């Protein structure tokens, strides 16, 4: 896969999403992605909070930086 085909994003957690699970947070921002695909991305290590690889049960906090690659 070339770098043109790769998706990456950096999102900042908004106040109204404070305390939600990472999959719920991502589903609000990645509307074209199914819940299954989002869960798969998290399990594969493609999602990080503040640079740390996370698990699906993790919750986000206001102001945190969520990285997707």
mmCIF file as Biopython writes it, N, C-alpha, C and O atoms, coordinates in Angstrom:
data_model
#
loop_
_atom_site.group_PDB
_atom_site.id
_atom_site.type_symbol
_atom_site.label_atom_id
_atom_site.label_alt_id
_atom_site.label_comp_id
_atom_site.label_asym_id
_atom_site.label_entity_id
_atom_site.label_seq_id
_atom_site.pdbx_PDB_ins_code
_atom_site.Cartn_x
_atom_site.Cartn_y
_atom_site.Cartn_z
_atom_site.occupancy
_atom_site.B_iso_or_equiv
_atom_site.auth_seq_id
_atom_site.auth_asym_id
_atom_site.pdbx_PDB_model_num
ATOM 1   N N  . UNK A ? 1  ? 0.840   -1.164 0.000  1.0 0.0 1  A 1 
ATOM 2   C CA . UNK A ? 1  ? 0.000   0.000  0.000  1.0 0.0 1  A 1 
ATOM 3   C C  . UNK A ? 1  ? 0.894   1.239  0.000  1.0 0.0 1  A 1 
ATOM 4   O O  . UNK A ? 1  ? 1.802   1.343  0.825  1.0 0.0 1  A 1 
ATOM 5   N N  . UNK A ? 2  ? 0.656   2.150  -0.887 1.0 0.0 2  A 1 
ATOM 6   C CA . UNK A ? 2  ? 1.466   3.364  -0.960 1.0 0.0 2  A 1 
ATOM 7   C C  . UNK A ? 2  ? 1.016   4.365  0.095  1.0 0.0 2  A 1 
ATOM 8   O O  . UNK A ? 2  ? -0.064  4.223  0.669  1.0 0.0 2  A 1 
ATOM 9   N N  . UNK A ? 3  ? 1.837   5.370  0.350  1.0 0.0 3  A 1 
ATOM 10  C CA . UNK A ? 3  ? 1.501   6.370  1.348  1.0 0.0 3  A 1 
ATOM 11  C C  . UNK A ? 3  ? 0.283   7.191  0.945  1.0 0.0 3  A 1 
ATOM 12  O O  . UNK A ? 3  ? -0.363  7.792  1.803  1.0 0.0 3  A 1 
ATOM 13  N N  . UNK A ? 4  ? -0.040  7.227  -0.334 1.0 0.0 4  A 1 
ATOM 14  C CA . UNK A ? 4  ? -1.222  7.946  -0.798 1.0 0.0 4  A 1 
ATOM 15  C C  . UNK A ? 4  ? -2.491  7.241  -0.323 1.0 0.0 4  A 1 
ATOM 16  O O  . UNK A ? 4  ? -3.491  7.905  -0.051 1.0 0.0 4  A 1 
ATOM 17  N N  . UNK A ? 5  ? -2.473  5.927  -0.219 1.0 0.0 5  A 1 
ATOM 18  C CA . UNK A ? 5  ? -3.633  5.146  0.181  1.0 0.0 5  A 1 
ATOM 19  C C  . UNK A ? 5  ? -3.855  5.102  1.687  1.0 0.0 5  A 1 
ATOM 20  O O  . UNK A ? 5  ? -4.937  4.726  2.137  1.0 0.0 5  A 1 
ATOM 21  N N  . UNK A ? 6  ? -2.866  5.473  2.461  1.0 0.0 6  A 1 
ATOM 22  C CA . UNK A ? 6  ? -2.950  5.373  3.922  1.0 0.0 6  A 1 
ATOM 23  C C  . UNK A ? 6  ? -3.748  6.526  4.501  1.0 0.0 6  A 1 
ATOM 24  O O  . UNK A ? 6  ? -3.640  7.665  4.047  1.0 0.0 6  A 1 
ATOM 25  N N  . UNK A ? 7  ? -4.551  6.216  5.509  1.0 0.0 7  A 1 
ATOM 26  C CA . UNK A ? 7  ? -5.336  7.215  6.220  1.0 0.0 7  A 1 
ATOM 27  C C  . UNK A ? 7  ? -4.682  7.472  7.560  1.0 0.0 7  A 1 
ATOM 28  O O  . UNK A ? 7  ? -4.311  6.530  8.260  1.0 0.0 7  A 1 
ATOM 29  N N  . UNK A ? 8  ? -4.537  8.716  7.920  1.0 0.0 8  A 1 
ATOM 30  C CA . UNK A ? 8  ? -4.075  9.054  9.260  1.0 0.0 8  A 1 
ATOM 31  C C  . UNK A ? 8  ? -4.782  10.325 9.710  1.0 0.0 8  A 1 
ATOM 32  O O  . UNK A ? 8  ? -5.155  11.171 8.898  1.0 0.0 8  A 1 
ATOM 33  N N  . UNK A ? 9  ? -4.956  10.437 11.019 1.0 0.0 9  A 1 
ATOM 34  C CA . UNK A ? 9  ? -5.641  11.602 11.564 1.0 0.0 9  A 1 
ATOM 35  C C  . UNK A ? 9  ? -5.187  11.834 12.993 1.0 0.0 9  A 1 
ATOM 36  O O  . UNK A ? 9  ? -4.705  10.927 13.671 1.0 0.0 9  A 1 
ATOM 37  N N  . UNK A ? 10 ? -5.353  13.065 13.427 1.0 0.0 10 A 1 
ATOM 38  C CA . UNK A ? 10 ? -5.102  13.424 14.815 1.0 0.0 10 A 1 
ATOM 39  C C  . UNK A ? 10 ? -6.331  14.182 15.290 1.0 0.0 10 A 1 
ATOM 40  O O  . UNK A ? 10 ? -6.698  15.207 14.716 1.0 0.0 10 A 1 
ATOM 41  N N  . UNK A ? 11 ? -6.959  13.681 16.330 1.0 0.0 11 A 1 
ATOM 42  C CA . UNK A ? 11 ? -8.191  14.265 16.846 1.0 0.0 11 A 1 
ATOM 43  C C  . UNK A ? 11 ? -7.992  14.678 18.291 1.0 0.0 11 A 1 
ATOM 44  O O  . UNK A ? 11 ? -7.263  14.023 19.037 1.0 0.0 11 A 1 
ATOM 45  N N  . UNK A ? 12 ? -8.640  15.765 18.687 1.0 0.0 12 A 1 
ATOM 46  C CA . UNK A ? 12 ? -8.612  16.211 20.076 1.0 0.0 12 A 1 
ATOM 47  C C  . UNK A ? 12 ? -9.993  15.947 20.667 1.0 0.0 12 A 1 
ATOM 48  O O  . UNK A ? 12 ? -11.011 16.273 20.058 1.0 0.0 12 A 1 
ATOM 49  N N  . UNK A ? 13 ? -10.018 15.357 21.853 1.0 0.0 13 A 1 
ATOM 50  C CA . UNK A ? 13 ? -11.284 14.989 22.496 1.0 0.0 13 A 1 
ATOM 51  C C  . UNK A ? 13 ? -12.006 16.248 22.974 1.0 0.0 13 A 1 
ATOM 52  O O  . UNK A ? 13 ? -11.452 17.057 23.719 1.0 0.0 13 A 1 
ATOM 53  N N  . UNK A ? 14 ? -13.257 16.394 22.526 1.0 0.0 14 A 1 
ATOM 54  C CA . UNK A ? 14 ? -14.088 17.515 22.925 1.0 0.0 14 A 1 
ATOM 55  C C  . UNK A ? 14 ? -14.707 17.260 24.300 1.0 0.0 14 A 1 
ATOM 56  O O  . UNK A ? 14 ? -14.812 16.114 24.737 1.0 0.0 14 A 1 
ATOM 57  N N  . UNK A ? 15 ? -15.106 18.310 24.960 1.0 0.0 15 A 1 
ATOM 58  C CA . UNK A ? 15 ? -15.654 18.209 26.317 1.0 0.0 15 A 1 
ATOM 59  C C  . UNK A ? 15 ? -16.886 17.300 26.370 1.0 0.0 15 A 1 
ATOM 60  O O  . UNK A ? 15 ? -17.027 16.513 27.306 1.0 0.0 15 A 1 
ATOM 61  N N  . UNK A ? 16 ? -17.775 17.397 25.381 1.0 0.0 16 A 1 
ATOM 62  C CA . UNK A ? 16 ? -19.010 16.613 25.431 1.0 0.0 16 A 1 
ATOM 63  C C  . UNK A ? 16 ? -18.769 15.102 25.254 1.0 0.0 16 A 1 
ATOM 64  O O  . UNK A ? 16 ? -19.674 14.307 25.506 1.0 0.0 16 A 1 
ATOM 65  N N  . UNK A ? 17 ? -17.573 14.702 24.829 1.0 0.0 17 A 1 
ATOM 66  C CA . UNK A ? 17 ? -17.249 13.281 24.671 1.0 0.0 17 A 1 
ATOM 67  C C  . UNK A ? 17 ? -16.344 12.758 25.798 1.0 0.0 17 A 1 
ATOM 68  O O  . UNK A ? 17 ? -15.839 11.638 25.726 1.0 0.0 17 A 1 
ATOM 69  N N  . UNK A ? 18 ? -16.147 13.566 26.820 1.0 0.0 18 A 1 
ATOM 70  C CA . UNK A ? 18 ? -15.323 13.162 27.950 1.0 0.0 18 A 1 
ATOM 71  C C  . UNK A ? 18 ? -15.878 11.894 28.600 1.0 0.0 18 A 1 
ATOM 72  O O  . UNK A ? 18 ? -17.058 11.836 28.943 1.0 0.0 18 A 1 
ATOM 73  N N  . UNK A ? 19 ? -15.033 10.888 28.766 1.0 0.0 19 A 1 
ATOM 74  C CA . UNK A ? 19 ? -15.408 9.663  29.467 1.0 0.0 19 A 1 
ATOM 75  C C  . UNK A ? 19 ? -16.003 8.558  28.612 1.0 0.0 19 A 1 
ATOM 76  O O  . UNK A ? 19 ? -16.315 7.488  29.134 1.0 0.0 19 A 1 
ATOM 77  N N  . UNK A ? 20 ? -16.170 8.784  27.305 1.0 0.0 20 A 1 
ATOM 78  C CA . UNK A ? 20 ? -16.725 7.720  26.462 1.0 0.0 20 A 1 
ATOM 79  C C  . UNK A ? 20 ? -15.603 6.766  26.038 1.0 0.0 20 A 1 
ATOM 80  O O  . UNK A ? 20 ? -14.427 7.131  26.024 1.0 0.0 20 A 1 
ATOM 81  N N  . UNK A ? 21 ? -15.996 5.542  25.694 1.0 0.0 21 A 1 
ATOM 82  C CA . UNK A ? 21 ? -15.003 4.576  25.209 1.0 0.0 21 A 1 
ATOM 83  C C  . UNK A ? 21 ? -14.435 5.039  23.883 1.0 0.0 21 A 1 
ATOM 84  O O  . UNK A ? 21 ? -15.081 5.779  23.140 1.0 0.0 21 A 1 
ATOM 85  N N  . UNK A ? 22 ? -13.221 4.598  23.594 1.0 0.0 22 A 1 
ATOM 86  C CA . UNK A ? 22 ? -12.534 5.010  22.373 1.0 0.0 22 A 1 
ATOM 87  C C  . UNK A ? 22 ? -13.319 4.646  21.119 1.0 0.0 22 A 1 
ATOM 88  O O  . UNK A ? 22 ? -13.315 5.411  20.154 1.0 0.0 22 A 1 
ATOM 89  N N  . UNK A ? 23 ? -13.994 3.495  21.106 1.0 0.0 23 A 1 
ATOM 90  C CA . UNK A ? 23 ? -14.754 3.125  19.915 1.0 0.0 23 A 1 
ATOM 91  C C  . UNK A ? 23 ? -15.942 4.060  19.686 1.0 0.0 23 A 1 
ATOM 92  O O  . UNK A ? 23 ? -16.265 4.376  18.541 1.0 0.0 23 A 1 
ATOM 93  N N  . UNK A ? 24 ? -16.590 4.504  20.757 1.0 0.0 24 A 1 
ATOM 94  C CA . UNK A ? 24 ? -17.691 5.463  20.624 1.0 0.0 24 A 1 
ATOM 95  C C  . UNK A ? 24 ? -17.173 6.812  20.140 1.0 0.0 24 A 1 
ATOM 96  O O  . UNK A ? 24 ? -17.789 7.457  19.292 1.0 0.0 24 A 1 
ATOM 97  N N  . UNK A ? 25 ? -16.037 7.231  20.686 1.0 0.0 25 A 1 
ATOM 98  C CA . UNK A ? 25 ? -15.426 8.492  20.253 1.0 0.0 25 A 1 
ATOM 99  C C  . UNK A ? 25 ? -15.108 8.454  18.765 1.0 0.0 25 A 1 
ATOM 100 O O  . UNK A ? 25 ? -15.427 9.388  18.029 1.0 0.0 25 A 1 
ATOM 101 N N  . UNK A ? 26 ? -14.477 7.368  18.328 1.0 0.0 26 A 1 
ATOM 102 C CA . UNK A ? 26 ? -14.097 7.266  16.918 1.0 0.0 26 A 1 
ATOM 103 C C  . UNK A ? 26 ? -15.311 7.171  16.007 1.0 0.0 26 A 1 
ATOM 104 O O  . UNK A ? 26 ? -15.286 7.696  14.894 1.0 0.0 26 A 1 
ATOM 105 N N  . UNK A ? 27 ? -16.372 6.513  16.456 1.0 0.0 27 A 1 
ATOM 106 C CA . UNK A ? 27 ? -17.561 6.404  15.608 1.0 0.0 27 A 1 
ATOM 107 C C  . UNK A ? 27 ? -18.210 7.763  15.388 1.0 0.0 27 A 1 
ATOM 108 O O  . UNK A ? 27 ? -18.860 7.971  14.363 1.0 0.0 27 A 1 
ATOM 109 N N  . UNK A ? 28 ? -18.048 8.693  16.325 1.0 0.0 28 A 1 
ATOM 110 C CA . UNK A ? 28 ? -18.561 10.063 16.147 1.0 0.0 28 A 1 
ATOM 111 C C  . UNK A ? 28 ? -17.777 10.817 15.077 1.0 0.0 28 A 1 
ATOM 112 O O  . UNK A ? 28 ? -18.329 11.674 14.387 1.0 0.0 28 A 1 
ATOM 113 N N  . UNK A ? 29 ? -16.492 10.500 14.939 1.0 0.0 29 A 1 
ATOM 114 C CA . UNK A ? 29 ? -15.623 11.215 13.993 1.0 0.0 29 A 1 
ATOM 115 C C  . UNK A ? 29 ? -15.424 10.493 12.668 1.0 0.0 29 A 1 
ATOM 116 O O  . UNK A ? 29 ? -15.177 11.132 11.645 1.0 0.0 29 A 1 
ATOM 117 N N  . UNK A ? 30 ? -15.529 9.189  12.677 1.0 0.0 30 A 1 
ATOM 118 C CA . UNK A ? 30 ? -15.309 8.395  11.464 1.0 0.0 30 A 1 
ATOM 119 C C  . UNK A ? 30 ? -16.631 7.762  11.044 1.0 0.0 30 A 1 
ATOM 120 O O  . UNK A ? 30 ? -16.807 6.550  11.161 1.0 0.0 30 A 1 
ATOM 121 N N  . UNK A ? 31 ? -17.535 8.559  10.567 1.0 0.0 31 A 1 
ATOM 122 C CA . UNK A ? 31 ? -18.903 8.103  10.282 1.0 0.0 31 A 1 
ATOM 123 C C  . UNK A ? 31 ? -18.983 7.053  9.180  1.0 0.0 31 A 1 
ATOM 124 O O  . UNK A ? 31 ? -19.950 6.292  9.138  1.0 0.0 31 A 1 
ATOM 125 N N  . UNK A ? 32 ? -18.007 6.987  8.295  1.0 0.0 32 A 1 
ATOM 126 C CA . UNK A ? 32 ? -18.025 5.990  7.223  1.0 0.0 32 A 1 
ATOM 127 C C  . UNK A ? 32 ? -17.436 4.649  7.651  1.0 0.0 32 A 1 
ATOM 128 O O  . UNK A ? 32 ? -17.413 3.707  6.860  1.0 0.0 32 A 1 
ATOM 129 N N  . UNK A ? 33 ? -16.967 4.553  8.878  1.0 0.0 33 A 1 
ATOM 130 C CA . UNK A ? 33 ? -16.362 3.322  9.381  1.0 0.0 33 A 1 
ATOM 131 C C  . UNK A ? 33 ? -17.377 2.558  10.215 1.0 0.0 33 A 1 
ATOM 132 O O  . UNK A ? 33 ? -18.069 3.150  11.044 1.0 0.0 33 A 1 
ATOM 133 N N  . UNK A ? 34 ? -17.473 1.256  10.007 1.0 0.0 34 A 1 
ATOM 134 C CA . UNK A ? 34 ? -18.378 0.424  10.805 1.0 0.0 34 A 1 
ATOM 135 C C  . UNK A ? 34 ? -17.773 0.207  12.197 1.0 0.0 34 A 1 
ATOM 136 O O  . UNK A ? 34 ? -16.561 0.328  12.372 1.0 0.0 34 A 1 
ATOM 137 N N  . UNK A ? 35 ? -18.614 -0.113 13.182 1.0 0.0 35 A 1 
ATOM 138 C CA . UNK A ? 35 ? -18.086 -0.417 14.519 1.0 0.0 35 A 1 
ATOM 139 C C  . UNK A ? 35 ? -17.063 -1.559 14.485 1.0 0.0 35 A 1 
ATOM 140 O O  . UNK A ? 35 ? -16.078 -1.535 15.223 1.0 0.0 35 A 1 
ATOM 141 N N  . UNK A ? 36 ? -17.297 -2.543 13.640 1.0 0.0 36 A 1 
ATOM 142 C CA . UNK A ? 36 ? -16.349 -3.657 13.510 1.0 0.0 36 A 1 
ATOM 143 C C  . UNK A ? 36 ? -14.993 -3.164 13.024 1.0 0.0 36 A 1 
ATOM 144 O O  . UNK A ? 36 ? -13.957 -3.576 13.547 1.0 0.0 36 A 1 
ATOM 145 N N  . UNK A ? 37 ? -14.992 -2.292 12.036 1.0 0.0 37 A 1 
ATOM 146 C CA . UNK A ? 37 ? -13.731 -1.778 11.487 1.0 0.0 37 A 1 
ATOM 147 C C  . UNK A ? 37 ? -12.988 -0.929 12.517 1.0 0.0 37 A 1 
ATOM 148 O O  . UNK A ? 37 ? -11.766 -1.018 12.629 1.0 0.0 37 A 1 
ATOM 149 N N  . UNK A ? 38 ? -13.715 -0.116 13.261 1.0 0.0 38 A 1 
ATOM 150 C CA . UNK A ? 38 ? -13.092 0.702  14.301 1.0 0.0 38 A 1 
ATOM 151 C C  . UNK A ? 38 ? -12.461 -0.198 15.365 1.0 0.0 38 A 1 
ATOM 152 O O  . UNK A ? 38 ? -11.323 0.031  15.774 1.0 0.0 38 A 1 
ATOM 153 N N  . UNK A ? 39 ? -13.187 -1.208 15.810 1.0 0.0 39 A 1 
ATOM 154 C CA . UNK A ? 39 ? -12.650 -2.137 16.814 1.0 0.0 39 A 1 
ATOM 155 C C  . UNK A ? 39 ? -11.400 -2.835 16.290 1.0 0.0 39 A 1 
ATOM 156 O O  . UNK A ? 39 ? -10.432 -3.025 17.026 1.0 0.0 39 A 1 
ATOM 157 N N  . UNK A ? 40 ? -11.425 -3.206 15.040 1.0 0.0 40 A 1 
ATOM 158 C CA . UNK A ? 40 ? -10.270 -3.869 14.426 1.0 0.0 40 A 1 
ATOM 159 C C  . UNK A ? 40 ? -9.048  -2.950 14.394 1.0 0.0 40 A 1 
ATOM 160 O O  . UNK A ? 40 ? -7.928  -3.397 14.639 1.0 0.0 40 A 1 
ATOM 161 N N  . UNK A ? 41 ? -9.259  -1.675 14.093 1.0 0.0 41 A 1 
ATOM 162 C CA . UNK A ? 41 ? -8.161  -0.703 14.073 1.0 0.0 41 A 1 
ATOM 163 C C  . UNK A ? 41 ? -7.543  -0.553 15.462 1.0 0.0 41 A 1 
ATOM 164 O O  . UNK A ? 41 ? -6.321  -0.498 15.605 1.0 0.0 41 A 1 
ATOM 165 N N  . UNK A ? 42 ? -8.398  -0.488 16.484 1.0 0.0 42 A 1 
ATOM 166 C CA . UNK A ? 42 ? -7.898  -0.339 17.857 1.0 0.0 42 A 1 
ATOM 167 C C  . UNK A ? 42 ? -7.109  -1.584 18.260 1.0 0.0 42 A 1 
ATOM 168 O O  . UNK A ? 42 ? -6.009  -1.473 18.801 1.0 0.0 42 A 1 
ATOM 169 N N  . UNK A ? 43 ? -7.666  -2.767 17.998 1.0 0.0 43 A 1 
ATOM 170 C CA . UNK A ? 43 ? -6.972  -4.020 18.359 1.0 0.0 43 A 1 
ATOM 171 C C  . UNK A ? 43 ? -5.655  -4.189 17.622 1.0 0.0 43 A 1 
ATOM 172 O O  . UNK A ? 43 ? -4.721  -4.795 18.146 1.0 0.0 43 A 1 
ATOM 173 N N  . UNK A ? 44 ? -5.578  -3.655 16.408 1.0 0.0 44 A 1 
ATOM 174 C CA . UNK A ? 44 ? -4.353  -3.776 15.607 1.0 0.0 44 A 1 
ATOM 175 C C  . UNK A ? 44 ? -3.276  -2.786 16.043 1.0 0.0 44 A 1 
ATOM 176 O O  . UNK A ? 44 ? -2.146  -2.853 15.560 1.0 0.0 44 A 1 
ATOM 177 N N  . UNK A ? 45 ? -3.612  -1.873 16.946 1.0 0.0 45 A 1 
ATOM 178 C CA . UNK A ? 45 ? -2.626  -0.907 17.416 1.0 0.0 45 A 1 
ATOM 179 C C  . UNK A ? 45 ? -2.519  0.329  16.554 1.0 0.0 45 A 1 
ATOM 180 O O  . UNK A ? 45 ? -1.539  1.067  16.656 1.0 0.0 45 A 1 
ATOM 181 N N  . UNK A ? 46 ? -3.497  0.571  15.709 1.0 0.0 46 A 1 
ATOM 182 C CA . UNK A ? 46 ? -3.469  1.735  14.821 1.0 0.0 46 A 1 
ATOM 183 C C  . UNK A ? 46 ? -4.007  3.001  15.475 1.0 0.0 46 A 1 
ATOM 184 O O  . UNK A ? 46 ? -3.961  4.077  14.880 1.0 0.0 46 A 1 
ATOM 185 N N  . UNK A ? 47 ? -4.517  2.876  16.701 1.0 0.0 47 A 1 
ATOM 186 C CA . UNK A ? 47 ? -5.063  4.030  17.415 1.0 0.0 47 A 1 
ATOM 187 C C  . UNK A ? 47 ? -4.266  4.211  18.702 1.0 0.0 47 A 1 
ATOM 188 O O  . UNK A ? 47 ? -4.019  3.255  19.438 1.0 0.0 47 A 1 
ATOM 189 N N  . UNK A ? 48 ? -3.873  5.450  18.957 1.0 0.0 48 A 1 
ATOM 190 C CA . UNK A ? 48 ? -3.113  5.768  20.164 1.0 0.0 48 A 1 
ATOM 191 C C  . UNK A ? 48 ? -3.716  7.001  20.845 1.0 0.0 48 A 1 
ATOM 192 O O  . UNK A ? 48 ? -4.250  7.890  20.183 1.0 0.0 48 A 1 
ATOM 193 N N  . UNK A ? 49 ? -3.620  7.035  22.162 1.0 0.0 49 A 1 
ATOM 194 C CA . UNK A ? 49 ? -3.987  8.223  22.936 1.0 0.0 49 A 1 
ATOM 195 C C  . UNK A ? 49 ? -2.703  8.763  23.527 1.0 0.0 49 A 1 
ATOM 196 O O  . UNK A ? 49 ? -2.002  8.071  24.265 1.0 0.0 49 A 1 
ATOM 197 N N  . UNK A ? 50 ? -2.401  10.018 23.192 1.0 0.0 50 A 1 
ATOM 198 C CA . UNK A ? 50 ? -1.176  10.673 23.673 1.0 0.0 50 A 1 
ATOM 199 C C  . UNK A ? 50 ? 0.060   9.819  23.375 1.0 0.0 50 A 1 
ATOM 200 O O  . UNK A ? 50 ? 0.996   9.777  24.173 1.0 0.0 50 A 1 
ATOM 201 N N  . UNK A ? 51 ? 0.059   9.139  22.223 1.0 0.0 51 A 1 
ATOM 202 C CA . UNK A ? 51 ? 1.205   8.356  21.792 1.0 0.0 51 A 1 
ATOM 203 C C  . UNK A ? 51 ? 1.278   6.946  22.339 1.0 0.0 51 A 1 
ATOM 204 O O  . UNK A ? 51 ? 2.208   6.209  22.012 1.0 0.0 51 A 1 
ATOM 205 N N  . UNK A ? 52 ? 0.313   6.549  23.170 1.0 0.0 52 A 1 
ATOM 206 C CA . UNK A ? 52 ? 0.324   5.231  23.792 1.0 0.0 52 A 1 
ATOM 207 C C  . UNK A ? 52 ? -0.741  4.349  23.131 1.0 0.0 52 A 1 
ATOM 208 O O  . UNK A ? 52 ? -1.903  4.743  23.026 1.0 0.0 52 A 1 
ATOM 209 N N  . UNK A ? 53 ? -0.335  3.154  22.688 1.0 0.0 53 A 1 
ATOM 210 C CA . UNK A ? 53 ? -1.278  2.197  22.113 1.0 0.0 53 A 1 
ATOM 211 C C  . UNK A ? 53 ? -2.275  1.797  23.192 1.0 0.0 53 A 1 
ATOM 212 O O  . UNK A ? 53 ? -1.907  1.610  24.351 1.0 0.0 53 A 1 
ATOM 213 N N  . UNK A ? 54 ? -3.532  1.668  22.805 1.0 0.0 54 A 1 
ATOM 214 C CA . UNK A ? 54 ? -4.596  1.457  23.787 1.0 0.0 54 A 1 
ATOM 215 C C  . UNK A ? 54 ? -5.386  0.194  23.504 1.0 0.0 54 A 1 
ATOM 216 O O  . UNK A ? 54 ? -5.217  -0.444 22.465 1.0 0.0 54 A 1 
ATOM 217 N N  . UNK A ? 55 ? -6.254  -0.158 24.448 1.0 0.0 55 A 1 
ATOM 218 C CA . UNK A ? 55 ? -7.184  -1.269 24.279 1.0 0.0 55 A 1 
ATOM 219 C C  . UNK A ? 55 ? -8.579  -0.709 24.044 1.0 0.0 55 A 1 
ATOM 220 O O  . UNK A ? 55 ? -8.839  0.463  24.321 1.0 0.0 55 A 1 
ATOM 221 N N  . UNK A ? 56 ? -9.461  -1.536 23.542 1.0 0.0 56 A 1 
ATOM 222 C CA . UNK A ? 56 ? -10.813 -1.124 23.179 1.0 0.0 56 A 1 
ATOM 223 C C  . UNK A ? 56 ? -11.607 -0.574 24.360 1.0 0.0 56 A 1 
ATOM 224 O O  . UNK A ? 56 ? -12.484 0.269  24.169 1.0 0.0 56 A 1 
ATOM 225 N N  . UNK A ? 57 ? -11.321 -1.031 25.562 1.0 0.0 57 A 1 
ATOM 226 C CA . UNK A ? 57 ? -12.092 -0.595 26.733 1.0 0.0 57 A 1 
ATOM 227 C C  . UNK A ? 57 ? -11.662 0.781  27.274 1.0 0.0 57 A 1 
ATOM 228 O O  . UNK A ? 57 ? -12.309 1.318  28.173 1.0 0.0 57 A 1 
ATOM 229 N N  . UNK A ? 58 ? -10.589 1.343  26.737 1.0 0.0 58 A 1 
ATOM 230 C CA . UNK A ? 58 ? -10.088 2.638  27.214 1.0 0.0 58 A 1 
ATOM 231 C C  . UNK A ? 58 ? -11.111 3.746  26.996 1.0 0.0 58 A 1 
ATOM 232 O O  . UNK A ? 58 ? -11.877 3.726  26.032 1.0 0.0 58 A 1 
ATOM 233 N N  . UNK A ? 59 ? -11.107 4.705  27.905 1.0 0.0 59 A 1 
ATOM 234 C CA . UNK A ? 59 ? -11.985 5.876  27.790 1.0 0.0 59 A 1 
ATOM 235 C C  . UNK A ? 59 ? -11.141 7.118  27.542 1.0 0.0 59 A 1 
ATOM 236 O O  . UNK A ? 59 ? -10.007 7.230  28.007 1.0 0.0 59 A 1 
ATOM 237 N N  . UNK A ? 60 ? -11.728 8.046  26.795 1.0 0.0 60 A 1 
ATOM 238 C CA . UNK A ? 60 ? -11.014 9.276  26.449 1.0 0.0 60 A 1 
ATOM 239 C C  . UNK A ? 60 ? -11.388 10.394 27.421 1.0 0.0 60 A 1 
ATOM 240 O O  . UNK A ? 60 ? -12.457 10.368 28.031 1.0 0.0 60 A 1 
ATOM 241 N N  . UNK A ? 61 ? -10.510 11.355 27.555 1.0 0.0 61 A 1 
ATOM 242 C CA . UNK A ? 61 ? -10.715 12.509 28.435 1.0 0.0 61 A 1 
ATOM 243 C C  . UNK A ? 61 ? -10.554 13.795 27.627 1.0 0.0 61 A 1 
ATOM 244 O O  . UNK A ? 61 ? -9.799  13.840 26.656 1.0 0.0 61 A 1 
ATOM 245 N N  . UNK A ? 62 ? -11.259 14.816 28.032 1.0 0.0 62 A 1 
ATOM 246 C CA . UNK A ? 62 ? -11.228 16.105 27.347 1.0 0.0 62 A 1 
ATOM 247 C C  . UNK A ? 62 ? -9.788  16.582 27.146 1.0 0.0 62 A 1 
ATOM 248 O O  . UNK A ? 62 ? -8.978  16.565 28.073 1.0 0.0 62 A 1 
ATOM 249 N N  . UNK A ? 63 ? -9.491  17.003 25.926 1.0 0.0 63 A 1 
ATOM 250 C CA . UNK A ? 63 ? -8.184  17.555 25.600 1.0 0.0 63 A 1 
ATOM 251 C C  . UNK A ? 63 ? -7.149  16.530 25.161 1.0 0.0 63 A 1 
ATOM 252 O O  . UNK A ? 63 ? -6.089  16.909 24.663 1.0 0.0 63 A 1 
ATOM 253 N N  . UNK A ? 64 ? -7.427  15.241 25.333 1.0 0.0 64 A 1 
ATOM 254 C CA . UNK A ? 64 ? -6.456  14.230 24.913 1.0 0.0 64 A 1 
ATOM 255 C C  . UNK A ? 64 ? -6.338  14.217 23.394 1.0 0.0 64 A 1 
ATOM 256 O O  . UNK A ? 64 ? -7.285  14.530 22.673 1.0 0.0 64 A 1 
ATOM 257 N N  . UNK A ? 65 ? -5.153  13.847 22.935 1.0 0.0 65 A 1 
ATOM 258 C CA . UNK A ? 65 ? -4.891  13.733 21.493 1.0 0.0 65 A 1 
ATOM 259 C C  . UNK A ? 65 ? -4.991  12.265 21.091 1.0 0.0 65 A 1 
ATOM 260 O O  . UNK A ? 65 ? -4.287  11.411 21.629 1.0 0.0 65 A 1 
ATOM 261 N N  . UNK A ? 66 ? -5.882  11.987 20.133 1.0 0.0 66 A 1 
ATOM 262 C CA . UNK A ? 66 ? -6.069  10.625 19.622 1.0 0.0 66 A 1 
ATOM 263 C C  . UNK A ? 66 ? -5.460  10.575 18.225 1.0 0.0 66 A 1 
ATOM 264 O O  . UNK A ? 66 ? -5.825  11.358 17.348 1.0 0.0 66 A 1 
ATOM 265 N N  . UNK A ? 67 ? -4.536  9.651  18.029 1.0 0.0 67 A 1 
ATOM 266 C CA . UNK A ? 67 ? -3.843  9.514  16.750 1.0 0.0 67 A 1 
ATOM 267 C C  . UNK A ? 67 ? -4.289  8.232  16.069 1.0 0.0 67 A 1 
ATOM 268 O O  . UNK A ? 67 ? -4.398  7.182  16.702 1.0 0.0 67 A 1 
ATOM 269 N N  . UNK A ? 68 ? -4.545  8.331  14.778 1.0 0.0 68 A 1 
ATOM 270 C CA . UNK A ? 68 ? -4.950  7.172  13.977 1.0 0.0 68 A 1 
ATOM 271 C C  . UNK A ? 68 ? -4.001  7.058  12.789 1.0 0.0 68 A 1 
ATOM 272 O O  . UNK A ? 68 ? -3.749  8.040  12.092 1.0 0.0 68 A 1 
ATOM 273 N N  . UNK A ? 69 ? -3.477  5.858  12.562 1.0 0.0 69 A 1 
ATOM 274 C CA . UNK A ? 69 ? -2.678  5.628  11.345 1.0 0.0 69 A 1 
ATOM 275 C C  . UNK A ? 69 ? -2.837  4.213  10.850 1.0 0.0 69 A 1 
ATOM 276 O O  . UNK A ? 69 ? -2.240  3.841  9.840  1.0 0.0 69 A 1 
#
